[in-house]
Amino acid sequence: MASSWFEVDWFVEECLPAWNYKVKIVDTDDFMVVAKKSWRMRNNKITLLPWDRVRLDINEYDNTKGRITFRYKKRDWSDSAPWEKKENLVE
């Protein structure tokens, strides 16, 4: 049987209580998902802060919830960081 999960890159938008996070897809502003950290991330005490880029597993049957499985290092995602885009800066 094929897996019903698929992986997407996201940004952590907001930290919620009980290890929940509100995350947003990398290139759009309209699609938000509530996600929890995976067991391995909780067990290894990996912390997440707003604007961290993460890999998220989403179930194809319920795409309002997800599971965060990986946090990218800063050097891996500096090219697509939202605060480094030119249109967001005020002159």
Contacts in CASP RR format, 6 or more apart in sequence:
PFRMAT RR
TARGET T0000
AUTHOR 0000-0000-0000
METHOD contacts of the structure
MODEL  1
MASSWFEVDWFVEECLPAWNYKVKIVDTDDFMVVAKKSWRMRNNKITLLP
WDRVRLDINEYDNTKGRITFRYKKRDWSDSAPWEKKENLVE
4 59 0 8 1.000
4 60 0 8 1.000
4 61 0 8 1.000
5 57 0 8 1.000
5 58 0 8 1.000
5 59 0 8 1.000
5 60 0 8 1.000
5 67 0 8 1.000
6 57 0 8 1.000
6 58 0 8 1.000
6 60 0 8 1.000
7 55 0 8 1.000
7 56 0 8 1.000
7 57 0 8 1.000
7 58 0 8 1.000
7 69 0 8 1.000
8 25 0 8 1.000
8 55 0 8 1.000
8 56 0 8 1.000
8 58 0 8 1.000
9 25 0 8 1.000
9 26 0 8 1.000
9 53 0 8 1.000
9 54 0 8 1.000
9 55 0 8 1.000
9 56 0 8 1.000
9 72 0 8 1.000
10 23 0 8 1.000
10 24 0 8 1.000
10 25 0 8 1.000
10 26 0 8 1.000
10 33 0 8 1.000
10 35 0 8 1.000
10 53 0 8 1.000
10 54 0 8 1.000
10 55 0 8 1.000
10 56 0 8 1.000
11 23 0 8 1.000
11 24 0 8 1.000
11 25 0 8 1.000
11 26 0 8 1.000
11 51 0 8 1.000
11 52 0 8 1.000
11 53 0 8 1.000
11 54 0 8 1.000
11 82 0 8 1.000
12 21 0 8 1.000
12 22 0 8 1.000
12 23 0 8 1.000
12 48 0 8 1.000
12 49 0 8 1.000
12 50 0 8 1.000
12 51 0 8 1.000
12 52 0 8 1.000
12 53 0 8 1.000
12 54 0 8 1.000
13 21 0 8 1.000
13 22 0 8 1.000
13 23 0 8 1.000
13 24 0 8 1.000
13 32 0 8 1.000
13 50 0 8 1.000
14 21 0 8 1.000
14 22 0 8 1.000
14 50 0 8 1.000
15 21 0 8 1.000
15 22 0 8 1.000
15 48 0 8 1.000
15 49 0 8 1.000
15 50 0 8 1.000
16 22 0 8 1.000
16 34 0 8 1.000
19 36 0 8 1.000
19 37 0 8 1.000
19 42 0 8 1.000
20 34 0 8 1.000
20 35 0 8 1.000
20 36 0 8 1.000
21 34 0 8 1.000
21 35 0 8 1.000
21 36 0 8 1.000
21 37 0 8 1.000
21 48 0 8 1.000
21 68 0 8 1.000
22 32 0 8 1.000
22 33 0 8 1.000
22 34 0 8 1.000
22 35 0 8 1.000
23 32 0 8 1.000
23 33 0 8 1.000
23 34 0 8 1.000
23 35 0 8 1.000
23 54 0 8 1.000
23 56 0 8 1.000
23 68 0 8 1.000
24 31 0 8 1.000
24 32 0 8 1.000
24 33 0 8 1.000
25 31 0 8 1.000
26 53 0 8 1.000
26 80 0 8 1.000
33 56 0 8 1.000
33 58 0 8 1.000
33 63 0 8 1.000
33 64 0 8 1.000
33 65 0 8 1.000
33 66 0 8 1.000
34 64 0 8 1.000
34 65 0 8 1.000
34 66 0 8 1.000
35 54 0 8 1.000
35 56 0 8 1.000
35 65 0 8 1.000
35 66 0 8 1.000
35 67 0 8 1.000
35 68 0 8 1.000
36 65 0 8 1.000
36 66 0 8 1.000
36 67 0 8 1.000
36 68 0 8 1.000
37 46 0 8 1.000
37 48 0 8 1.000
37 67 0 8 1.000
37 68 0 8 1.000
38 57 0 8 1.000
38 67 0 8 1.000
38 68 0 8 1.000
38 69 0 8 1.000
40 69 0 8 1.000
41 68 0 8 1.000
41 69 0 8 1.000
41 71 0 8 1.000
46 71 0 8 1.000
48 54 0 8 1.000
48 68 0 8 1.000
48 71 0 8 1.000
51 81 0 8 1.000
51 82 0 8 1.000
51 83 0 8 1.000
52 71 0 8 1.000
52 72 0 8 1.000
53 71 0 8 1.000
53 72 0 8 1.000
53 76 0 8 1.000
53 77 0 8 1.000
53 80 0 8 1.000
53 81 0 8 1.000
54 68 0 8 1.000
54 69 0 8 1.000
54 70 0 8 1.000
54 71 0 8 1.000
54 72 0 8 1.000
55 68 0 8 1.000
55 69 0 8 1.000
55 70 0 8 1.000
55 71 0 8 1.000
55 72 0 8 1.000
56 66 0 8 1.000
56 67 0 8 1.000
56 68 0 8 1.000
56 69 0 8 1.000
57 66 0 8 1.000
57 67 0 8 1.000
57 68 0 8 1.000
57 69 0 8 1.000
58 65 0 8 1.000
58 66 0 8 1.000
59 65 0 8 1.000
59 66 0 8 1.000
78 84 0 8 1.000
82 88 0 8 1.000
END
